[in-house]
C-alpha cells in the first residue's frame, strides 16, 4: 500500500530522517519507535504531505530551509510532491501529536469537522462506530473539547481522523497521555480494522498490543 524509498529530510544542514526505506502493507500495523527528536513526527508529516506546507511557509518568510529527498508511493502512485489535501482525498489521514482538537467546539462538532470527505451515510456510520469503540465520547457529545480529560481528548482526536475515511491512518504518539490517563487508555486502533484500513503509528514507548 505505502512504500518509502531512500527518504531523507533536512532542516537546514541538520538531518532529521536519514535514508530510510519502509513498506506498509494493507490491513497491517506498522510501528515506528524512537526517542525524542528521532524524526518520528517529521516522518508522519512527510507521509501526510504537511512537510510540504511547512516548507512553503518557511520559504515565504525566509526562514528555515527544508529539503525532502527520496520517493513515496501510495497504491502504486508517486505522491512525493502531492499536496496534503490531495493525499487526504486518497485516504492518507494524520492524527497529529498533542491531539490539536478545537478546544471551544463540542465533541460532536470536532468529530463532524473530520467528516468533510465523507458522504452523509459514511459520516453517520462512522460516528456510530466511533461511539462504539470510544464509549465515553457518546456521553460527552455536547462538552467543549477543552474541558475533556487528556485521555478523552486523545479519543476525540483519533475519532476525528477516523471520520475522514482513511485507507492509511497515521497516528503520531497516540498513547502520549498524562500518567493518570495512560494506563486506562484503551489501545484505540485495533477495532478500526473492521473499517478495512492500514495503520502506521509512531511512539516513544510501547505498552503492548494484542496479536491477531
C-alpha positions in Angstrom: 0.0 0.0 0.0 2.7 2.5 1.1 6.3 2.3 0.1 9.1 4.7 1.1 12.5 4.6 -0.6 15.7 6.4 0.3 13.8 9.1 2.2 15.9 11.9 3.7 14.7 15.2 5.3 17.0 18.1 6.2 16.2 21.2 8.3 19.0 23.5 7.0 22.1 21.3 7.4 20.7 19.1 10.2 19.4 15.7 9.1 16.0 14.7 10.5 15.5 11.5 8.5 18.5 9.6 7.2 17.9 7.4 4.2 15.0 5.2 5.4 13.0 2.5 3.5 9.6 1.4 4.7 6.8 -0.8 3.4 3.3 -0.6 4.9 1.0 -3.4 3.8 -2.8 -3.2 3.6 -4.6 -4.3 6.7 -1.4 -4.2 8.8 0.0 -2.2 11.7 3.4 -0.6 11.1 5.2 0.8 14.1 7.9 3.5 14.3 9.8 3.8 17.6 12.4 6.2 18.7 13.4 8.8 21.3 12.5 12.5 21.2 14.0 14.2 18.1 14.5 10.9 16.4 12.4 12.1 13.4 9.1 10.3 14.1 6.9 13.4 13.7 8.9 14.5 10.7 8.2 11.1 9.0 4.5 11.5 9.7 4.5 15.0 8.3 6.3 13.8 5.2 4.0 10.9 4.5 0.9 13.1 5.0 2.4 15.9 2.9 2.2 18.5 5.7 6.0 18.9 5.5 5.5 20.5 2.0 3.2 23.2 3.5 5.7 23.8 6.3 8.5 24.1 3.7 6.5 26.6 1.6 5.7 28.8 4.6 9.4 28.8 5.7 10.4 29.8 2.2 7.9 32.6 2.1 9.1 34.2 5.3 12.8 33.5 4.6 13.0 31.0 7.5 14.4 27.5 7.9 15.3 25.7 4.7 13.7 22.3 4.4 14.8 19.7 1.9 13.0 16.4 1.1 14.7 13.7 -0.9 13.6 10.2 -1.8 10.4 8.7 -3.1 7.0 7.9 -1.6 4.4 5.8 -3.4 0.8 5.0 -2.3 -1.2 2.4 -4.0 1.3 2.4 -6.9 1.2 6.2 -7.3 4.1 8.6 -6.7 2.9 11.1 -4.0 6.3 12.5 -3.0 5.3 16.1 -4.0 1.5 15.7 -3.9 -0.4 18.3 -1.8 -1.6 17.2 1.6 -5.2 17.9 0.7 -4.9 15.5 -2.3 -3.3 12.8 -0.1 -6.2 13.1 2.3 -8.7 12.6 -0.5 -6.7 9.5 -1.5 -7.1 8.2 2.1 -3.9 9.2 3.9 -5.0 10.8 7.2 -2.9 12.0 10.0 -3.9 12.2 13.7 -1.1 14.6 15.0 0.9 14.6 18.2 -0.6 16.5 21.1 -4.2 16.0 19.8 -4.8 19.5 18.4 -8.5 19.5 18.7 -10.8 22.6 18.6 -11.0 23.5 22.3 -14.0 25.7 22.0 -16.0 23.4 19.9 -18.1 20.5 21.2 -17.0 16.8 20.9 -19.6 16.3 18.2 -18.6 19.4 16.3 -14.9 18.2 16.4 -15.9 14.9 15.0 -18.0 16.4 12.3 -15.1 18.6 11.1 -13.2 15.4 10.3 -16.1 14.1 8.1 -15.8 16.7 5.3 -14.6 14.0 2.9 -17.4 11.5 3.8 -20.9 11.1 2.4 -23.8 11.6 4.8 -24.2 7.8 5.0 -20.5 7.3 5.7 -20.4 10.0 8.3 -23.4 8.6 10.2 -22.0 5.0 10.1 -18.5 6.1 11.2 -19.9 8.3 14.0 -21.8 5.3 15.4 -18.6 3.2 15.1 -16.5 5.8 17.0 -19.1 5.8 19.8 -18.8 2.0 19.9 -15.0 1.9 20.3 -14.8 5.1 22.4 -18.0 4.9 24.7 -17.1 7.9 26.9 -17.4 10.2 23.9 -21.1 9.3 23.4 -21.9 10.9 26.7 -19.8 13.9 26.1 -21.1 15.0 22.7 -22.0 18.5 23.9 -19.0 19.1 26.1 -16.4 21.5 24.7 -13.1 19.8 23.7 -11.1 22.0 26.0 -13.0 20.6 29.0 -12.3 16.9 28.2 -9.6 15.0 30.0 -6.3 14.1 28.3 -7.5 10.6 27.5 -10.9 11.8 26.3 -9.1 14.4 24.0 -6.9 11.6 22.6 -10.0 9.5 21.8 -11.6 12.6 20.2 -8.5 13.2 18.0 -8.4 9.6 16.8 -12.2 9.7 16.2 -11.9 12.8 14.2 -9.3 11.2 12.0 -11.5 8.1 11.5 -14.3 10.4 10.3 -12.1 11.3 7.3 -12.5 7.7 6.0 -8.8 6.8 5.9 -7.3 4.0 4.0 -4.0 4.7 5.8 -4.3 6.1 9.3 -1.2 7.8 10.7 -1.1 8.1 14.5 1.7 10.3 15.9 2.2 9.2 19.5 -1.4 8.1 20.2 -0.6 7.0 23.7 1.2 10.1 24.8 -1.1 10.9 27.7 -0.9 12.2 31.2 0.3 9.5 33.6 -3.2 9.4 35.2 -4.8 8.5 31.9 -2.1 6.4 30.2 -2.9 3.1 32.0 -6.7 3.4 31.4 -6.4 4.4 27.8 -7.6 1.6 25.5 -5.3 0.6 22.6 -7.5 2.5 20.2 -6.8 1.3 16.7 -7.4 -2.4 16.6 -11.2 -2.2 16.2 -10.5 0.1 13.2 -9.5 -2.9 11.1 -13.2 -3.6 10.7 -13.2 -0.5 8.5 -10.6 -2.0 6.2 -7.7 0.4 6.8 -4.0 0.2 7.4 -2.2 1.9 10.3 1.2 3.5 10.9 1.9 4.6 14.4 4.9 6.4 16.0 5.6 6.0 19.7 8.4 6.7 22.2 7.3 3.7 24.3 5.1 0.6 23.6 2.5 -0.5 26.1 1.8 -3.8 24.3 -0.8 -4.8 21.7 -2.9 -7.8 21.0 -1.8 -10.1 18.3 -4.2 -11.5 15.7 
